[in-house]
Amino acid sequence: MKNFQTLLDNLDLELFRQIHSQTSDNDKRSLLACQKAVGELLPEFVYLEIGSYIGGSLQPYLFDEKCRKIISIDKRPKAAPDERGTEQIYLNNTTAFMLDNLKKVSPEGIAKIQALDGDASEIDASLIAEKPQLCFIDGEHTDEATYRDFVFCFDNMAENGAILFHDAPIIYNALSRIVDYLKEKNIKFRAYSLPDYIFVVERGDFPLCQSSSITEMLFNNHIGFLKSLYFTDQYRRFANKKVFRFVRNLKARFTGSNITK
């Protein structure tokens, strides 16, 4: 792709144009900002992704000359559990379909891809011959699966690197558990959110946040904060239905829990 670096520097969504990605426009810009930041820190890097589906989020790395290898791990289920309580259905969820999509985007770029089918926790670590510096977790959206995916990435990545998580408002319990784990082990890290639903964990000495694109997002952190709150608004609306409000008010009347002293 001509002018790839210019497109990346501008966080241009053209880099996601050819294959649909289940991410918002702000998510895409945040992912591009992280990719750009890695390129500013390192002359070359390895990228690992869990949950590639049809290849949408892999597109920008096909053109990135600094990304020398792409590792894609996907269990390839027809349906997957989800913390929202509804199974998520995946059509055409095969590695062959994904690679065919990506070949149309960049016939040369797919040579960098190592595709592994299976749950990350079941993947032989010896298959990860080159340690990734950047990982993206967007697999099964349950707390347990997210934590397992984190452990796999953490155990197999470079000492200094970053792990990105998608859909933070869904798997926030796993993210809290991950932060607690890093604190308990006295592991050096930074953690923060980017708009709309990207959660970043920097491991060791890997300051993505010093990149101007990410710094700007952190200064304007109201975007991701409000988006995440609005994401859960449907549950508040449900909990505030008349019958539930009546029960809560009745309970408060008898317990006095609504009295401010």
Backbone torsions as a table, in degrees:
resi	resn	phi	psi	omega
1	MET	NA	128.6	178.6
2	LYS	-70.0	143.5	175.6
3	ASN	60.6	32.2	179.7
4	PHE	-55.9	-47.4	-175.2
5	GLN	-63.5	-35.8	176.7
6	THR	-64.3	-43.7	177.7
7	LEU	-62.0	-41.9	179.8
8	LEU	-66.5	-45.2	180.0
9	ASP	-59.2	-33.0	179.9
10	ASN	-89.8	2.5	-177.2
11	LEU	51.5	46.2	-173.2
12	ASP	-79.5	126.4	-177.7
13	LEU	-70.6	-5.4	173.1
14	GLU	-56.2	-28.6	-179.4
15	LEU	-68.8	-12.5	177.9
16	PHE	-111.1	10.8	-166.5
17	ARG	-68.0	-38.2	-164.4
18	GLN	-83.1	-26.3	179.1
19	ILE	-124.7	132.5	179.4
20	HIS	-61.7	134.7	176.3
21	SER	-120.9	135.1	-178.5
22	GLN	-80.6	56.2	179.4
23	THR	-138.1	149.7	177.0
24	SER	-74.0	169.2	178.1
25	ASP	-61.8	-39.8	177.7
26	ASN	-66.2	-37.9	174.5
27	ASP	-57.6	-46.6	-179.0
28	LYS	-59.8	-44.0	179.5
29	ARG	-64.3	-37.9	178.0
30	SER	-65.5	-41.8	177.8
31	LEU	-63.9	-41.3	177.8
32	LEU	-65.1	-38.3	178.5
33	ALA	-62.3	-39.0	178.1
34	CYS	-68.6	-41.5	176.8
35	GLN	-60.8	-45.2	177.8
36	LYS	-60.3	-43.3	-178.3
37	ALA	-63.9	-39.5	177.6
38	VAL	-62.1	-42.7	178.9
39	GLY	-64.1	-25.6	176.4
40	GLU	-77.8	-25.8	-178.7
41	LEU	-88.9	-31.0	-171.6
42	LEU	-130.2	146.9	175.7
43	PRO	-71.2	-26.3	176.0
44	GLU	-158.5	158.4	-176.3
45	PHE	-154.6	165.8	175.5
46	VAL	-112.3	136.4	-178.6
47	TYR	-114.4	131.8	177.9
48	LEU	-122.0	134.2	-178.7
49	GLU	-131.0	133.3	175.0
50	ILE	-110.6	116.1	-178.9
51	GLY	97.8	63.3	-175.4
52	SER	-87.7	-22.8	-179.7
53	TYR	51.8	-114.0	-175.7
54	ILE	-97.2	5.2	171.0
55	GLY	102.4	5.7	-175.3
56	GLY	-56.1	-45.7	-175.7
57	SER	-81.2	-6.7	177.3
58	LEU	-84.9	-19.2	-171.3
59	GLN	-49.8	-50.6	-174.5
60	PRO	-62.8	-26.0	-176.9
61	TYR	-78.2	-19.2	178.3
62	LEU	-63.6	-33.7	-175.3
63	PHE	-94.8	-10.3	-173.8
64	ASP	-82.1	110.1	-178.8
65	GLU	-66.7	-23.3	178.4
66	LYS	-75.7	-21.4	176.6
67	CYS	-86.8	104.0	-174.3
68	ARG	-87.4	-16.6	179.9
69	LYS	-153.0	143.9	177.5
70	ILE	-122.7	123.2	176.8
71	ILE	-109.8	118.2	-178.8
72	SER	-113.3	121.1	179.6
73	ILE	-117.2	128.4	179.8
74	ASP	-152.1	131.7	179.2
75	LYS	-70.8	-22.1	178.0
76	ARG	60.0	50.3	178.1
77	PRO	-80.3	157.7	172.0
78	LYS	-80.8	-27.6	176.5
79	ALA	-149.0	145.6	-177.6
80	ALA	-135.0	142.2	176.4
81	PRO	-66.0	162.9	-174.0
82	ASP	-152.1	143.4	-178.6
83	GLU	-65.1	-15.2	176.9
84	ARG	-77.7	-7.1	174.2
85	GLY	95.5	-1.4	179.6
86	THR	-122.3	130.0	176.8
87	GLU	-60.9	140.4	177.0
88	GLN	-97.3	127.3	-176.4
89	ILE	-97.1	135.3	-178.9
90	TYR	-121.2	118.8	177.9
91	LEU	-93.3	146.4	178.5
92	ASN	53.4	39.7	-174.7
93	ASN	-89.7	72.5	177.9
94	THR	-130.5	153.9	177.8
95	THR	-64.5	-38.4	-179.5
96	ALA	-60.5	-43.1	179.9
97	PHE	-64.4	-42.1	178.9
98	MET	-61.8	-47.4	-178.4
99	LEU	-65.3	-34.0	177.5
100	ASP	-65.4	-40.9	175.6
101	ASN	-60.0	-47.9	-175.3
102	LEU	-69.7	-30.3	177.7
103	LYS	-63.1	-35.2	177.9
104	LYS	-69.5	-28.3	179.1
105	VAL	-76.1	-47.9	-179.5
106	SER	-154.3	99.2	179.4
107	PRO	-58.6	-31.6	-180.0
108	GLU	-78.2	-37.6	-174.4
109	GLY	-65.7	-30.7	-176.6
110	ILE	-68.5	-13.4	177.0
111	ALA	-64.0	-20.5	-179.5
112	LYS	-81.7	-11.6	-170.1
113	ILE	-86.3	130.6	168.2
114	GLN	-112.5	109.4	-176.4
115	ALA	-100.4	127.7	-179.2
116	LEU	-124.7	122.9	178.8
117	ASP	-91.5	133.3	176.5
118	GLY	137.2	166.0	173.4
119	ASP	-66.1	136.9	-176.8
120	ALA	-55.7	-36.8	-178.1
121	SER	-66.3	-15.7	-179.0
122	GLU	-103.6	-1.7	-179.5
123	ILE	-78.0	132.8	177.1
124	ASP	-66.3	120.3	-176.5
125	ALA	-60.1	-24.4	-179.4
126	SER	-66.2	-17.2	178.4
127	LEU	-74.5	-16.3	177.6
128	ILE	-94.2	77.6	-174.2
129	ALA	-71.3	-32.3	178.8
130	GLU	-112.4	125.3	-175.0
131	LYS	-73.0	125.4	179.2
132	PRO	-74.1	147.2	173.6
133	GLN	-96.5	-20.2	179.7
134	LEU	-132.0	127.4	178.6
135	CYS	-124.0	146.9	176.9
136	PHE	-129.5	121.9	-178.9
137	ILE	-107.0	115.6	-179.8
138	ASP	-147.6	44.7	-177.4
139	GLY	-93.9	-136.2	179.2
140	GLU	-61.2	128.3	-174.9
141	HIS	-90.7	59.0	169.6
142	THR	-120.8	156.0	-178.4
143	ASP	-62.6	-42.1	-177.9
144	GLU	-66.3	-45.4	-179.4
145	ALA	-65.4	-39.9	178.7
146	THR	-62.5	-41.4	179.5
147	TYR	-66.7	-39.8	177.4
148	ARG	-62.2	-42.3	179.3
149	ASP	-64.0	-38.8	176.1
150	PHE	-60.7	-47.1	-178.6
151	VAL	-59.3	-42.3	178.7
152	PHE	-61.5	-48.9	-179.8
153	CYS	-61.6	-46.5	-176.6
154	PHE	-61.4	-40.5	-178.0
155	ASP	-73.5	-20.9	-172.7
156	ASN	-117.1	2.6	-177.9
157	MET	-96.3	174.2	177.4
158	ALA	-67.0	157.1	-179.0
159	GLU	-60.9	-36.2	175.1
160	ASN	-113.2	117.2	-177.0
161	GLY	-173.0	-167.3	-178.4
162	ALA	-144.2	147.0	174.7
163	ILE	-119.7	127.6	178.0
164	LEU	-106.6	143.3	178.6
165	PHE	-124.8	137.8	175.2
166	HIS	-98.7	157.0	176.1
167	ASP	59.0	50.1	-179.5
168	ALA	-54.9	-37.2	-179.6
169	PRO	-65.8	-13.6	178.7
170	ILE	-91.6	-41.7	-172.7
171	ILE	-109.9	34.3	-176.4
172	TYR	-64.9	-29.4	177.7
173	ASN	-65.0	-38.9	176.6
174	ALA	-65.8	-40.2	-179.9
175	LEU	-63.9	-40.6	176.6
176	SER	-62.8	-41.8	178.4
177	ARG	-63.5	-39.0	179.7
178	ILE	-64.9	-45.1	178.5
179	VAL	-62.5	-42.4	177.9
180	ASP	-61.3	-41.3	178.8
181	TYR	-60.7	-46.1	-178.5
182	LEU	-64.3	-37.2	177.8
183	LYS	-67.6	-45.2	-178.4
184	GLU	-62.2	-34.4	-179.2
185	LYS	-87.7	3.5	-178.3
186	ASN	53.4	40.8	178.8
187	ILE	-90.4	132.0	179.8
188	LYS	-69.3	127.3	-179.8
189	PHE	-159.0	162.1	166.2
190	ARG	-126.2	146.4	177.3
191	ALA	-138.8	137.7	179.7
192	TYR	-161.9	166.3	179.8
193	SER	-109.9	150.0	176.2
194	LEU	-125.1	153.7	-178.7
195	PRO	-69.7	147.9	-10.1
196	ASP	-84.0	-43.0	-169.1
197	TYR	-131.4	32.3	-179.5
198	ILE	-98.5	130.3	175.8
199	PHE	-114.1	131.6	-174.4
200	VAL	-116.1	132.4	170.1
201	VAL	-119.9	113.3	174.0
202	GLU	-89.7	126.3	-178.6
203	ARG	-104.0	131.6	177.1
204	GLY	68.2	-138.8	-179.5
205	ASP	-100.2	86.6	-176.8
206	PHE	-148.4	71.5	-169.9
207	PRO	-79.0	71.9	172.9
208	LEU	-55.3	-33.9	-174.1
209	CYS	-64.2	-13.5	178.2
210	GLN	-82.6	-10.5	175.5
211	SER	-67.6	137.4	-175.4
212	SER	-57.6	-37.1	-178.7
213	SER	-64.0	-42.3	-179.7
214	ILE	-74.6	-39.3	178.1
215	THR	-57.0	-41.9	178.9
216	GLU	-61.7	-40.5	178.8
217	MET	-66.0	-36.1	-179.6
218	LEU	-71.1	-36.0	175.7
219	PHE	-63.4	-37.8	179.7
220	ASN	-101.4	50.7	-172.4
221	ASN	-74.3	-0.6	175.9
222	HIS	-64.0	-25.8	-175.9
223	ILE	-63.7	-56.2	179.9
224	GLY	-67.9	-36.3	-179.4
225	PHE	-60.8	-50.4	-178.5
226	LEU	-69.1	-36.7	177.4
227	LYS	-61.0	-42.1	-179.5
228	SER	-66.3	-39.6	177.7
229	LEU	-65.7	-42.6	-179.3
230	TYR	-65.5	-31.0	178.3
231	PHE	-57.5	-36.0	-177.8
232	THR	-92.2	2.4	-175.2
233	ASP	-62.8	-30.1	179.9
234	GLN	-61.4	-33.7	179.5
235	TYR	-73.4	-35.8	176.9
236	ARG	-65.5	-42.5	178.9
237	ARG	-62.0	-39.0	178.2
238	PHE	-66.5	-44.7	-177.9
239	ALA	-67.0	-20.2	-178.7
240	ASN	-97.6	14.0	172.8
241	LYS	-61.9	152.6	-170.9
242	LYS	-52.7	-41.8	-176.2
243	VAL	-65.3	-39.3	-179.9
244	PHE	-72.6	-37.4	177.5
245	ARG	-65.0	-37.5	178.3
246	PHE	-62.4	-45.9	-179.5
247	VAL	-63.7	-42.9	-179.6
248	ARG	-65.2	-41.7	179.3
249	ASN	-66.1	-37.2	178.0
250	LEU	-64.4	-44.3	178.7
251	LYS	-63.4	-42.3	-179.0
252	ALA	-64.1	-35.9	179.8
253	ARG	-63.1	-38.3	-177.5
254	PHE	-82.7	-30.4	-177.2
255	THR	-95.7	-17.0	-177.2
256	GLY	72.6	18.6	-176.4
257	SER	-71.6	-12.2	-179.8
258	ASN	-99.0	10.2	-179.6
259	ILE	-94.7	124.1	178.2
260	THR	-92.4	126.3	-177.8
261	LYS	-108.6	NA	NA
